[in-house]
């Protein structure tokens, strides 16, 4: 039989590893950007649109802007070329204002809650992406 104190320590260790990996995995670089220096990089919270008005939450997300693409890094990393970004909106989302990125190939929406939203909007506009503020 497993001692209850040992069981508690094992469970706490597993929970700790999972929580730390959710914090540190966004720091890992995607292969597409190895050796490149980002124009701008920020850690923020974000959400991915799941459909029917629902968003799934990323607790910690890193967005990196490069010359040809952006990278959204959470547990997994997504490289998004500027050519597949349809539009970017800065608007009120339920509780606070956020940046909504609409992409194609795949068709997806991401809501980011940035500390410097104007900086991100300027970077998207500088790459020819349609930017709107509501």
Buried (B, 14 or more C-beta within 10 A) or exposed (E): EEEEEEEEEEEEEEEEEEEEEBEEBBEEBBEEBEEBEBEBEBBBBBBBBEEEEEBEEBEBBBBBBBEEBBBBBBEEBBBBBBEBBBBBBBEEBEEEEBBBBBBEEEEBBBBBBBEEBEEBBEBBEEBEBEBEEE
